[in-house]
């Protein structure tokens, strides 16, 4: 027995206590991954000694290994708190210097960048002008707070106006004529739809349906008015139904007329094309099953959310959503080869291997939960038990030193 063995045991037990203490101190740190001290025995290298007769000279700390196991998820009120459920790391940029983290506590700075508490910027795939995500070199994600432009109901991007109705086959042609939109006795049914001009100004488009009666059974004339002015017959013919109540496909699509506007928008303005496909003439009350259009007014950003696949979406006051980018995740061949930087951040090394970048839920990468964080994976009960064990190891090694000292004292006292 020598002092070296006991001393190495004291050092190893002290290192173990340091690791345990660090784990306990970070038991409430978001995204923290617990560590464990790995020990290895030490033998002196010498020639001429049979291996079975060699006595070790102590213990050393082989490595302090982090445990990248999943932590529990806790919900929050911040939609930019992002919890990773599964493998991978968030990828951060600090003026081009890359780091990686499991701590998904993010917010927006005054330039619109998504940052963490150390002001490192979250990176992801950019978004094209069309709103499509472009899997290319990741960029620093930036949220635009600007308004989105209006989309006129007449714009091809808005698509056609769609109306699916049932017109009551039991109705008779109006007894009063000609058609007058201000006199309900001159038409059988009407319905209204909100449309938007080229400046996003709201207009009320009302359509009126008049059964032609005995002169043309199963045929209805459609009239339209915009904001209660200049009623016109919808071009393209009338709605014609067969004896089963189905609409003749040749009479399903109608161009809407044009009106003069005073809003400053393009004038005269035509709201577009109205498609009546699916409209029926059955023996039940006239009603609207569907009435839609694709235009909208301008909108201001009112909120941001992140989907499970990492796509960042802005929500606007006009009810629209827009893609603003997609969070990327990085994986490594050996996460334990990463270099700890503090602040729950790591950097890659030659031991970890290069970063492998991809979208959440691809490959071995986890999914993202918005408005949640990943708790520390420290098990306090286990750490307290390990602390007792390390304390006993320290005491036992101290005892070996004490015993060695007593032996040496006995030798010194020999006469």
C-alpha positions, -999 to +999 in steps of 0.1 A: +000+000+000+012+035-008+000+070-003-004+074-041-033+049-043-052+066-016-044+101-029-056+091-064-088+077-048-094+110-030-089+130-063-112+107-082-139+108-055-135+146-054-140+148-091-170+126-089-185+150-062-177+179-085-197+163-113-226+154-090-226+189-076-227+204-111-256+182-120-275+192-089-268+229-094-282+226-130-313+205-121-335+234-131-315+246-161-334+243-194-319+219-218-291+209-194-276+174-199-262+156-168-227+143-167-211+113-151-174+107-142-159+076-157-130+061-138-101+039-150-075+021-130-038+029-132-009+005-135+028+013-136+046+001-167+076-019-159+096-048-175+101-083-160+069-083-139+043-110-145+010-093-153-009-114-127+014-101-100+011-064-109-006-042-083-024-011-094-012+023-083-046+040-081-075+054-101-079+082-126-108+100-142-110+086-177-136+111-189-166+132-178-194+120-202-226+139-207-258+120-210-278+132-240-311+116-229-344+132-234-356+157-207-393+162-198-412+189-217-428+218-198-453+242-215-449+280-214-467+311-227-440+321-252-446+306-287-409+310-294-400+287-265-391+256-285-387+221-270-369+194-289-385+159-285-359+136-300-324+139-313-306+170-326-295+204-315-306+239-324-280+256-346-269+291-335-249+318-351-230+346-333-215+368-360-208+336-380-194+316-352-216+285-349-227+268-317-253+242-308-278+240-279-308+221-265-320+252-247-349+265-269-357+297-250-359+322-279-373+356-284-371+384-311-346+413-310-353+448-323-341+438-358-365+408-360-339+381-355-348+351-333-322+350-306-314+333-273-304+350-240-268+353-251-281+371-283-269+343-306-292+340-336-312+308-345-306+296-380-328+278-405-338+275-441-349+307-459-383+312-474-389+321-511-411+350-523-438+324-530-438+312-494-420+279-502-392+267-479-359+264-497-336+237-483-303+255-489-275+269-467-291+279-434-294+316-426-301+336-395-339+335-391-355+370-392-392+378-386-405+406-407-430+429-388-441+447-419-477+445-432-486+421-460-501+436-491-538+431-499-549+405-525-578+415-547-606+390-551-601+394-589-564+384-587-556+351-603-538+341-571-571+344-553-588+319-575-624+319-585-653+329-563-672+298-554-709+295-546-726+262-538-764+267-533-797+249-533-824+268-552-859+256-541-875+237-570-909+244-554-907+281-560-927+299-587-915+328-608-919+361-591-954+377-596-938+411-597-914+423-624-891+434-637-862+426-613-855+453-587-829+445-561-847+468-536-879+449-539-878+413-526-910+404-545-890+406-577-866+377-569-866+343-552-834+343-533-803+364-525-770+360-508-740+383-500-703+378-501-674+401-490-649+409-517-618+430-518-606+455-545-570+461-555-563+483-525-579+458-501-610+479-496-640+458-485-671+456-508-704+438-505-712+416-535-748+405-535-762+380-559-799+376-566-816+345-582-848+347-602-867+316-614-878+320-650-908+298-644-930+283-671-911+299-700-879+280-690-885+254-663-853+247-642-836+280-653-826+308-630-813+342-639-785+356-617-782+393-610-755+410-590-749+443-573-718+458-556-724+478-525-760+481-535-754+500-567-758+493-604-774+458-604-765+438-635-772+405-649-743+381-645-728+374-680-724+339-693-760+327-693-784+314-667-782+286-643-798+255-658-808+224-640-820+190-653-850+170-640-828+155-613-819+189-599-783+188-610-767+218-625-758+217-662-719+220-662-721+243-692-739+269-671-718+266-639-692+293-645-701+330-649-681+362-653-691+389-629-698+423-643-676+454-637-684+484-615-669+519-612-651+524-578-644+556-559-618+541-535-588+549-556-585+512-567-584+501-603-617+511-619-639+499-635-633+468-614-646+432-619-646+409-588-637+379-609-654+347-620-680+329-599-682+291-601-715+276-591-703+239-595-722+218-570-753+240-569-786+221-569-823+226-575-840+203-550-874+205-533-861+221-501-856+256-490-831+278-508-799+280-488-761+285-490-738+255-486-706+273-494-697+308-504-659+316-507-634+339-523-596+342-519-590+379-516-581+397-484-572+432-471-537+442-458-527+427-425-503+434-396-483+408-378-501+397-346-483+365-337-456+339-345-458+302-342-435+272-350-449+239-363-436+205-354-416+204-386-398+236-377-417+259-401-420+294-386-453+310-395-465+346-390-502+352-382-517+385-395-547+406-385-564+397-417-565+360-409-537+351-432-505+331-423-471+334-440-441+311-438-410+329-425-385+302-426-378+267-411-357+259-381-329+234-388-315+208-364-279+196-364-268+160-355-234+146-349-218+112-352-205+115-316-223+141-295-199+134-266-171+148-288-187+182-287-169+209-267-189+225-239-189+263-241-211+271-212-246+287-214-259+253-225-240+256-258-215+233-275-192+236-305-181+209-329-146+193-327-128+167-347-140+141-323-177+150-327-175+149-365-191+175-388-226+188-384-253+170-403-281+195-410-317+188-417-353+197-410-370+185-378-386+151-380-362+140-407-337+112-401-329+108-365-339+144-357-367+151-332-398+172-336-403+207-322-430+216-297-438+254-297-445+271-264-426+245-244-391+239-231-370+208-224-362+204-188-329+193-174-325+155-175-309+155-140-325+128-118-322+144-083-329+112-064-301+094-083-277+123-078-283+123-040-276+086-038-245+089-060-233+118-037-236+095-007-216+068-025-189+093-036-187+106+000-182+070+013-155+065-014-137+096-003-139+086+034-126+051+026-096+064+006-088+088+034-088+058+057-062+041+035-039+071+038-044+071+075-036+034+077-005+039+056+006+067+079+002+044+109+023+017+093+050+042+085+050+055+120+054+019+133+085+015+111+100+048+123+095+037+159+114+004+154+146+002+175 
